[in-house]
């Protein structure tokens, strides 16, 4: 298949800056860039229209970027808690997806769409995870996602305490060390 030539109307991560003429696969253009109004087909009429609107697009982009930067400063260091069921080993019965994170951020005071949550892979274990949220193509922030079985467990995780199987192993090791100090027979795990 032949590549489609487009002119970008905004910065697209891993593709280019506003005004760049890029070649992409037809499906990416047809299903993502064109419907999202992130690009126009690079023909003479569209290039002329882009040049006419370039100043307005740059001003609008700058305004949105400044708003996103202010929002990132205001809610910087946001931490959200998600309660899920998990097995004894700490693995979840399911996973925490971008939709779950977006909903938790909405409850925490940051209104975002799930498409703004940039997640390398779904969260499948209990614990703290750092997730990147894109507020603007040029502005992103980090949200700490605390996945726990209960609110009490989430508080302990937030303080830095080990929870679940790791905590039980640590407790057993401490008990064994105390028993050895006292000269007792220790049951090692």
N, C-alpha and C positions, 0 to 999 in steps of 0.2 A: 504494500500500500504506500502511496505517495504521502509525504508529510504535508501538513497544512501550514501555510504561512500566516501568522497573526501579529498584530501590534498590541502590546500590553497596555491596558488602561490603568494598571496599578502594579505594585511590586508583587510578584508571585515567588514564594520561596522555592529555591532550587531551580528557577527558570530564568528570571530576569527582572529588570527594573521597569518602571513606567516609561513608555515610549520605545522600548526595545522591540525589534522585529525578530520573532522567533519562529522556528519550525517545530511543530509537535505532531504527534500521531492524531489521525482524524477523530478517534473516539474521545481522546482527552479534550480536544477542542469542542466537539459536538456535545459532550455530556457534562463538561465542567466549566471550562473557561468562557465559552459563549453564553450559556444560560446564567452564569453567575455575574455576567457583565464585567469580567476581568480582562476581556480582550475583544478585539474586532478583527475580522478578516482583513488581511493586508492587501487591499486593492486601492486603486488611485482615488476613488471617491472617499473611502474610509480614512485613508492617510491624510487627505485634504481636510476632512472633518476633524480628525484628531489634532492636526496642527492649529485649527481654529479654536478648538476647545482646550488646548494644552494648558494655557494659563489658568483657566477655571479649574481644571482637574488638579493641577499642582496646588492651587490655593485650598481646594476642598480636601485633598490628601493631607496637607500640612495641618489644617484645622482638626481633622479626625485624629491625626497622630498626636497632637498636643492634648486633646481630650483623653486619649488612651494613656498617655504618660501621666496625666494628673490622676486618673483613676488608679493606675498601677501604684503610684505613690500613696494614695489614700488607703488602699486596701492591701498594701504590700505585706508580705508575711502571713497571708491568710492561711488558716489551718481549718480543715473540715473533718468531721468524724462521720464515718459510715459504719453502721452496725450490720453485721452479717453472721450467719451461722457458719461454723467451721468445725473440722475434725480435731482430734487430740493433737495431731502433728502441726496444726496451724494452717492447714490448707483449706481454702474456702470450698463450700458446696456451690460452685458456680464461679463467677468472677465479678469484679467491679469494672464497669465499662465507662466510656466517656459520658454516656447519658446519666449514670449514677453520680459522677463527679460534677457535672453541670447542675444537676438538681440540688446537690449538697452545697454548691457554691451559691446558688440562688437563695437557699435558706440562710447562708452565712452573710448575705448582703452584697454579693457580686453577681449581677445578672449577666449570664453568658449563654451562648448556644453550644450545643454539644460539639459542633464542628470546630469550635475554638479550642477545645481540649486536645492537646497534642500528646498522644500516648503511644509510646513505642510498642507496648504490649499490654494486655489487660492485667490487672492486679489479681493474683490468684492465691495470695497468702495474707495472713494477719500481719500487721505492723505499719510502720510509717513509710510513705512513698512520696517522692517529690515529682510533681506533674507540672508540665509547662502549659500555660494558657496563653493563647495568642489573642491580644486585645486589638491589634492592628497588624498589618503585614510587617511592620517594622518595630513593633513594641510587644514584648511578651513578659510574663511574670511567672513566678513559681508558686504553686499552691501545695501545701503539705496535706496529704490525705492520710488520715489515721483510720485504718480498718481494724475493727475489734468486734468481739462477741457481745460486749455490754458497755454501757457508759462508764462503769467503774474501771473496766479493763482498758478502755480508751484513755482515761485519766492517767493510769499507771504507765501506759506506753508513752504518753506525752511527757511524763516526767523522766523517761529514759529507763524505766525498769523493764526487765525481760518478762515476757508473758508467754504462757503456753508451755510447750514441751521444753523449750530452752530454760525457762524459769524453774521448772521441776528438776531438770538436770543440775542446775546451779544449786538449788536447795539441797538436793541429795549429796552433792559434793561437799557443801558446807557442813551438813550433818555428819558426814563421814570424817571430815577433818577435825571437827569438834570431838567426835568419839575417840579418834586416835590420840588427840591431845590429853584426853581424860584417861587413857589407858584401857579403853573398852574395845571390844571386838566390833569392827565396823563392817556394815553391809554395803559393799561398793556396788554401784549400778552397773 
